[in-house]
């Protein structure tokens, strides 16, 4: 699976991105400053860079300029709290492939990561594009689910929740883990939204597919 470099000096955000990407099968390396970001990004070991602009030693835009100046064509997604249009323009004109502002939802970052990785490598047919459990198939390209030979549409959030379960069959996932992965780091942890969405999935994909583990969370039956 693609190896993604994350340049982010805020540990909470870095680990949020890392956890999310890992749970979707990506390999990640995180660095907290511009100097390391630059040297690793030039090392050829990565398929994508997620770049914060407010790094402690140098500005992320400098890292971008250096990389492009040295001929690197590594896909770069800028992820920053700066929502100034001038920064956005500088980033995109400086050769970034995408620009995303914080706060952000993991789901959106993941979608953008997938787009960037798809546009560089035409995916081979052998790569996993469907996930199965019981009589249910998830198609990661069309983002539809097949239940008893019938294709159904799932809204984005429900699909990501289903995908999270399908990638961890048999593993108990706590409400907090599901909130982190599906809704983002800034979601109200007291909310019952996870239970509500598990209810939606049970209705659509079958009642017995996702088990409740009392006091802990949920688990996809194996
Ligand atoms: Ca920062």
Boltz pocket constraint, residues with backbone or C-beta under 6 A from the ligand:
constraints:
  - pocket:
      binder: B
      contacts: [[A, 8], [A, 9], [A, 10], [A, 52], [A, 53], [A, 54], [A, 55]]
      max_distance: 6.0
